[in-house]
Amino acid sequence: MGWLKRLFGMEKPQEAQVNPEPQPVEQAQQTAAPAATVQQVPPERVGLNGEYDQSGLAKRVALAFDQDQQLDDIETLWVAQTGGTVVLKGKVPSQDILNKMVSVARSVNGATAVDSNQVTVG
């Protein structure tokens, strides 16, 4: 089972990307004119296909882990996010694997920090 399936209960969408181009979001203005403004999705909220997704960063980090041959699904580790911070929780088999995971997570667009304080090694 892969990271996306285990953490989010979803298969990888067909066009999923770790760093997709964000899709613009139209929001109607609160004025008498029916004009709309276009806003960009914040980098940490960009989903797997560029859409708005509250957990977009965590899902894209999970996808990046799925795409890395060295990072098999470690069933004792979870990925979450707090704003632009990727939060890793649980247990990993070695410090080398944790270092690799932190490096991969940092490479995902929208990740401003990686918190691995809740990870134990061994």
Biotite code that builds the C-alpha atoms (Angstrom):
import biotite.structure as struc

atoms = struc.array([
    struc.Atom([0.000, 0.000, 0.000], chain_id="A", res_id=1, res_name="MET", atom_name="CA", element="C"),
    struc.Atom([1.347, 3.436, -0.886], chain_id="A", res_id=2, res_name="GLY", atom_name="CA", element="C"),
    struc.Atom([1.534, 6.601, 1.157], chain_id="A", res_id=3, res_name="TRP", atom_name="CA", element="C"),
    struc.Atom([-1.495, 8.264, -0.492], chain_id="A", res_id=4, res_name="LEU", atom_name="CA", element="C"),
    struc.Atom([-3.656, 5.173, -0.060], chain_id="A", res_id=5, res_name="LYS", atom_name="CA", element="C"),
    struc.Atom([-2.695, 4.618, 3.590], chain_id="A", res_id=6, res_name="ARG", atom_name="CA", element="C"),
    struc.Atom([-2.806, 8.246, 4.753], chain_id="A", res_id=7, res_name="LEU", atom_name="CA", element="C"),
    struc.Atom([-5.648, 9.664, 2.685], chain_id="A", res_id=8, res_name="PHE", atom_name="CA", element="C"),
    struc.Atom([-7.547, 6.570, 1.469], chain_id="A", res_id=9, res_name="GLY", atom_name="CA", element="C"),
    struc.Atom([-7.059, 7.530, -2.156], chain_id="A", res_id=10, res_name="MET", atom_name="CA", element="C"),
    struc.Atom([-5.384, 6.148, -5.234], chain_id="A", res_id=11, res_name="GLU", atom_name="CA", element="C"),
    struc.Atom([-3.032, 8.442, -7.134], chain_id="A", res_id=12, res_name="LYS", atom_name="CA", element="C"),
    struc.Atom([-5.118, 10.604, -9.498], chain_id="A", res_id=13, res_name="PRO", atom_name="CA", element="C"),
    struc.Atom([-4.156, 10.184, -13.140], chain_id="A", res_id=14, res_name="GLN", atom_name="CA", element="C"),
    struc.Atom([-2.576, 13.613, -13.625], chain_id="A", res_id=15, res_name="GLU", atom_name="CA", element="C"),
    struc.Atom([-1.251, 14.000, -10.051], chain_id="A", res_id=16, res_name="ALA", atom_name="CA", element="C"),
    struc.Atom([1.975, 15.945, -9.628], chain_id="A", res_id=17, res_name="GLN", atom_name="CA", element="C"),
    struc.Atom([4.186, 16.769, -6.664], chain_id="A", res_id=18, res_name="VAL", atom_name="CA", element="C"),
    struc.Atom([4.497, 20.402, -7.801], chain_id="A", res_id=19, res_name="ASN", atom_name="CA", element="C"),
    struc.Atom([1.537, 21.134, -10.119], chain_id="A", res_id=20, res_name="PRO", atom_name="CA", element="C"),
    struc.Atom([0.737, 24.567, -11.506], chain_id="A", res_id=21, res_name="GLU", atom_name="CA", element="C"),
    struc.Atom([-1.905, 26.124, -9.191], chain_id="A", res_id=22, res_name="PRO", atom_name="CA", element="C"),
    struc.Atom([-5.323, 26.647, -10.744], chain_id="A", res_id=23, res_name="GLN", atom_name="CA", element="C"),
    struc.Atom([-6.843, 30.121, -10.295], chain_id="A", res_id=24, res_name="PRO", atom_name="CA", element="C"),
    struc.Atom([-9.817, 30.337, -7.954], chain_id="A", res_id=25, res_name="VAL", atom_name="CA", element="C"),
    struc.Atom([-12.652, 32.668, -8.881], chain_id="A", res_id=26, res_name="GLU", atom_name="CA", element="C"),
    struc.Atom([-14.500, 34.387, -6.091], chain_id="A", res_id=27, res_name="GLN", atom_name="CA", element="C"),
    struc.Atom([-17.523, 36.602, -6.611], chain_id="A", res_id=28, res_name="ALA", atom_name="CA", element="C"),
    struc.Atom([-17.072, 40.054, -5.153], chain_id="A", res_id=29, res_name="GLN", atom_name="CA", element="C"),
    struc.Atom([-19.532, 41.372, -2.613], chain_id="A", res_id=30, res_name="GLN", atom_name="CA", element="C"),
    struc.Atom([-20.602, 44.294, -4.791], chain_id="A", res_id=31, res_name="THR", atom_name="CA", element="C"),
    struc.Atom([-23.592, 45.139, -6.914], chain_id="A", res_id=32, res_name="ALA", atom_name="CA", element="C"),
    struc.Atom([-21.604, 44.320, -10.064], chain_id="A", res_id=33, res_name="ALA", atom_name="CA", element="C"),
    struc.Atom([-21.388, 40.598, -10.860], chain_id="A", res_id=34, res_name="PRO", atom_name="CA", element="C"),
    struc.Atom([-17.619, 40.797, -11.443], chain_id="A", res_id=35, res_name="ALA", atom_name="CA", element="C"),
    struc.Atom([-15.339, 38.071, -10.186], chain_id="A", res_id=36, res_name="ALA", atom_name="CA", element="C"),
    struc.Atom([-11.807, 38.299, -8.925], chain_id="A", res_id=37, res_name="THR", atom_name="CA", element="C"),
    struc.Atom([-9.216, 35.618, -9.513], chain_id="A", res_id=38, res_name="VAL", atom_name="CA", element="C"),
    struc.Atom([-7.037, 34.568, -6.606], chain_id="A", res_id=39, res_name="GLN", atom_name="CA", element="C"),
    struc.Atom([-4.130, 32.186, -6.533], chain_id="A", res_id=40, res_name="GLN", atom_name="CA", element="C"),
    struc.Atom([-4.294, 29.113, -4.336], chain_id="A", res_id=41, res_name="VAL", atom_name="CA", element="C"),
    struc.Atom([-1.770, 29.451, -1.476], chain_id="A", res_id=42, res_name="PRO", atom_name="CA", element="C"),
    struc.Atom([1.198, 27.100, -2.159], chain_id="A", res_id=43, res_name="PRO", atom_name="CA", element="C"),
    struc.Atom([0.461, 24.923, 0.896], chain_id="A", res_id=44, res_name="GLU", atom_name="CA", element="C"),
    struc.Atom([-3.164, 24.445, -0.249], chain_id="A", res_id=45, res_name="ARG", atom_name="CA", element="C"),
    struc.Atom([-2.414, 23.322, -3.820], chain_id="A", res_id=46, res_name="VAL", atom_name="CA", element="C"),
    struc.Atom([-3.764, 19.814, -4.407], chain_id="A", res_id=47, res_name="GLY", atom_name="CA", element="C"),
    struc.Atom([-2.381, 16.991, -6.523], chain_id="A", res_id=48, res_name="LEU", atom_name="CA", element="C"),
    struc.Atom([-3.786, 18.474, -9.739], chain_id="A", res_id=49, res_name="ASN", atom_name="CA", element="C"),
    struc.Atom([-3.355, 22.173, -8.910], chain_id="A", res_id=50, res_name="GLY", atom_name="CA", element="C"),
    struc.Atom([-6.811, 22.556, -7.346], chain_id="A", res_id=51, res_name="GLU", atom_name="CA", element="C"),
    struc.Atom([-7.483, 24.001, -3.882], chain_id="A", res_id=52, res_name="TYR", atom_name="CA", element="C"),
    struc.Atom([-7.073, 21.306, -1.225], chain_id="A", res_id=53, res_name="ASP", atom_name="CA", element="C"),
    struc.Atom([-6.944, 21.988, 2.523], chain_id="A", res_id=54, res_name="GLN", atom_name="CA", element="C"),
    struc.Atom([-4.441, 19.089, 2.895], chain_id="A", res_id=55, res_name="SER", atom_name="CA", element="C"),
    struc.Atom([-2.713, 19.697, -0.432], chain_id="A", res_id=56, res_name="GLY", atom_name="CA", element="C"),
    struc.Atom([0.837, 20.002, 0.876], chain_id="A", res_id=57, res_name="LEU", atom_name="CA", element="C"),
    struc.Atom([0.613, 16.803, 2.943], chain_id="A", res_id=58, res_name="ALA", atom_name="CA", element="C"),
    struc.Atom([-0.851, 14.907, -0.031], chain_id="A", res_id=59, res_name="LYS", atom_name="CA", element="C"),
    struc.Atom([1.871, 16.163, -2.370], chain_id="A", res_id=60, res_name="ARG", atom_name="CA", element="C"),
    struc.Atom([4.561, 15.153, 0.158], chain_id="A", res_id=61, res_name="VAL", atom_name="CA", element="C"),
    struc.Atom([2.956, 11.685, 0.369], chain_id="A", res_id=62, res_name="ALA", atom_name="CA", element="C"),
    struc.Atom([3.018, 11.516, -3.451], chain_id="A", res_id=63, res_name="LEU", atom_name="CA", element="C"),
    struc.Atom([6.709, 12.528, -3.433], chain_id="A", res_id=64, res_name="ALA", atom_name="CA", element="C"),
    struc.Atom([7.409, 9.724, -0.936], chain_id="A", res_id=65, res_name="PHE", atom_name="CA", element="C"),
    struc.Atom([5.492, 7.285, -3.180], chain_id="A", res_id=66, res_name="ASP", atom_name="CA", element="C"),
    struc.Atom([7.620, 8.327, -6.165], chain_id="A", res_id=67, res_name="GLN", atom_name="CA", element="C"),
    struc.Atom([10.946, 7.831, -4.361], chain_id="A", res_id=68, res_name="ASP", atom_name="CA", element="C"),
    struc.Atom([12.202, 4.235, -4.679], chain_id="A", res_id=69, res_name="GLN", atom_name="CA", element="C"),
    struc.Atom([14.123, 4.504, -1.384], chain_id="A", res_id=70, res_name="GLN", atom_name="CA", element="C"),
    struc.Atom([11.039, 5.457, 0.620], chain_id="A", res_id=71, res_name="LEU", atom_name="CA", element="C"),
    struc.Atom([8.756, 2.462, 0.738], chain_id="A", res_id=72, res_name="ASP", atom_name="CA", element="C"),
    struc.Atom([5.565, 3.058, 2.682], chain_id="A", res_id=73, res_name="ASP", atom_name="CA", element="C"),
    struc.Atom([6.730, 3.097, 6.285], chain_id="A", res_id=74, res_name="ILE", atom_name="CA", element="C"),
    struc.Atom([3.532, 2.137, 8.057], chain_id="A", res_id=75, res_name="GLU", atom_name="CA", element="C"),
    struc.Atom([4.674, 3.669, 11.347], chain_id="A", res_id=76, res_name="THR", atom_name="CA", element="C"),
    struc.Atom([5.036, 7.203, 9.973], chain_id="A", res_id=77, res_name="LEU", atom_name="CA", element="C"),
    struc.Atom([2.372, 9.793, 9.184], chain_id="A", res_id=78, res_name="TRP", atom_name="CA", element="C"),
    struc.Atom([2.461, 13.046, 7.260], chain_id="A", res_id=79, res_name="VAL", atom_name="CA", element="C"),
    struc.Atom([0.399, 16.094, 8.205], chain_id="A", res_id=80, res_name="ALA", atom_name="CA", element="C"),
    struc.Atom([0.677, 19.816, 7.708], chain_id="A", res_id=81, res_name="GLN", atom_name="CA", element="C"),
    struc.Atom([0.243, 22.980, 9.718], chain_id="A", res_id=82, res_name="THR", atom_name="CA", element="C"),
    struc.Atom([0.148, 25.819, 7.215], chain_id="A", res_id=83, res_name="GLY", atom_name="CA", element="C"),
    struc.Atom([3.364, 25.517, 5.221], chain_id="A", res_id=84, res_name="GLY", atom_name="CA", element="C"),
    struc.Atom([5.035, 23.235, 7.762], chain_id="A", res_id=85, res_name="THR", atom_name="CA", element="C"),
    struc.Atom([5.168, 19.522, 6.931], chain_id="A", res_id=86, res_name="VAL", atom_name="CA", element="C"),
    struc.Atom([4.735, 17.528, 10.144], chain_id="A", res_id=87, res_name="VAL", atom_name="CA", element="C"),
    struc.Atom([6.160, 14.012, 10.316], chain_id="A", res_id=88, res_name="LEU", atom_name="CA", element="C"),
    struc.Atom([4.947, 11.815, 13.199], chain_id="A", res_id=89, res_name="LYS", atom_name="CA", element="C"),
    struc.Atom([5.715, 8.263, 14.211], chain_id="A", res_id=90, res_name="GLY", atom_name="CA", element="C"),
    struc.Atom([8.702, 5.964, 13.853], chain_id="A", res_id=91, res_name="LYS", atom_name="CA", element="C"),
    struc.Atom([11.297, 5.334, 11.145], chain_id="A", res_id=92, res_name="VAL", atom_name="CA", element="C"),
    struc.Atom([13.857, 2.500, 10.935], chain_id="A", res_id=93, res_name="PRO", atom_name="CA", element="C"),
    struc.Atom([16.976, 4.718, 10.597], chain_id="A", res_id=94, res_name="SER", atom_name="CA", element="C"),
    struc.Atom([18.280, 8.269, 10.756], chain_id="A", res_id=95, res_name="GLN", atom_name="CA", element="C"),
    struc.Atom([19.293, 8.015, 7.073], chain_id="A", res_id=96, res_name="ASP", atom_name="CA", element="C"),
    struc.Atom([15.676, 7.365, 6.069], chain_id="A", res_id=97, res_name="ILE", atom_name="CA", element="C"),
    struc.Atom([14.455, 10.248, 8.225], chain_id="A", res_id=98, res_name="LEU", atom_name="CA", element="C"),
    struc.Atom([17.055, 12.566, 6.668], chain_id="A", res_id=99, res_name="ASN", atom_name="CA", element="C"),
    struc.Atom([15.938, 11.487, 3.168], chain_id="A", res_id=100, res_name="LYS", atom_name="CA", element="C"),
    struc.Atom([12.263, 12.064, 4.051], chain_id="A", res_id=101, res_name="MET", atom_name="CA", element="C"),
    struc.Atom([12.982, 15.542, 5.422], chain_id="A", res_id=102, res_name="VAL", atom_name="CA", element="C"),
    struc.Atom([14.935, 16.362, 2.256], chain_id="A", res_id=103, res_name="SER", atom_name="CA", element="C"),
    struc.Atom([12.135, 15.132, -0.028], chain_id="A", res_id=104, res_name="VAL", atom_name="CA", element="C"),
    struc.Atom([9.482, 16.987, 2.009], chain_id="A", res_id=105, res_name="ALA", atom_name="CA", element="C"),
    struc.Atom([11.485, 20.234, 1.826], chain_id="A", res_id=106, res_name="ARG", atom_name="CA", element="C"),
    struc.Atom([11.629, 19.943, -1.970], chain_id="A", res_id=107, res_name="SER", atom_name="CA", element="C"),
    struc.Atom([7.819, 20.116, -2.315], chain_id="A", res_id=108, res_name="VAL", atom_name="CA", element="C"),
    struc.Atom([6.538, 23.543, -3.339], chain_id="A", res_id=109, res_name="ASN", atom_name="CA", element="C"),
    struc.Atom([4.796, 25.274, -0.428], chain_id="A", res_id=110, res_name="GLY", atom_name="CA", element="C"),
    struc.Atom([6.824, 23.539, 2.292], chain_id="A", res_id=111, res_name="ALA", atom_name="CA", element="C"),
    struc.Atom([8.338, 26.290, 4.420], chain_id="A", res_id=112, res_name="THR", atom_name="CA", element="C"),
    struc.Atom([9.628, 23.915, 7.131], chain_id="A", res_id=113, res_name="ALA", atom_name="CA", element="C"),
    struc.Atom([9.658, 20.251, 8.113], chain_id="A", res_id=114, res_name="VAL", atom_name="CA", element="C"),
    struc.Atom([8.939, 19.315, 11.733], chain_id="A", res_id=115, res_name="ASP", atom_name="CA", element="C"),
    struc.Atom([10.325, 15.886, 12.609], chain_id="A", res_id=116, res_name="SER", atom_name="CA", element="C"),
    struc.Atom([10.323, 16.379, 16.404], chain_id="A", res_id=117, res_name="ASN", atom_name="CA", element="C"),
    struc.Atom([7.579, 13.776, 16.763], chain_id="A", res_id=118, res_name="GLN", atom_name="CA", element="C"),
    struc.Atom([9.572, 11.054, 14.951], chain_id="A", res_id=119, res_name="VAL", atom_name="CA", element="C"),
    struc.Atom([11.535, 8.386, 16.780], chain_id="A", res_id=120, res_name="THR", atom_name="CA", element="C"),
    struc.Atom([14.341, 6.449, 15.120], chain_id="A", res_id=121, res_name="VAL", atom_name="CA", element="C"),
    struc.Atom([14.895, 2.751, 15.646], chain_id="A", res_id=122, res_name="GLY", atom_name="CA", element="C"),
])
